[in-house]
Amino acid sequence: MCKKQIRITSPIADRTQFVRALRLIGGDLDLKSAVSLAIYLDNHCNTVIAAGLDHEVAEHIANELRSGGTEALVESSVIDTPMRCCPSANEKFSWSFPRHIRRSTA
């Protein structure tokens, strides 16, 4: 079965509605995290927000995001396991020599 991913391709028209949509589809996503994610996605168009989803689930999430005021595309994904993006991963962690991951001090 072909898995799908969801890509945000336009700036957010209504951030309040978009945050509501993120919290609805995000499950355990708290308000602060949803607002931070919305700000990130507003500044970085053409971002994959979730991957490894069944087609019906991906379409439902994309429709919720569209109702939140952005353009969301459903595309084929090479990821088999469902996951959502974590844009703060680069800020929280960094690589050190010799290839050990460590918490960032910034």
Buried (B, 14 or more C-beta within 10 A) or exposed (E): EEBBBBBBEBBBEEBEBBBBBBBBBBEEBEEEBBBBBBBBBBEEBEBBBBBBBEEEBBBBBBBBBBBBBBBBBBEEBEBEEBBBBEBEEEEEEEEEEEEEEEEEEE
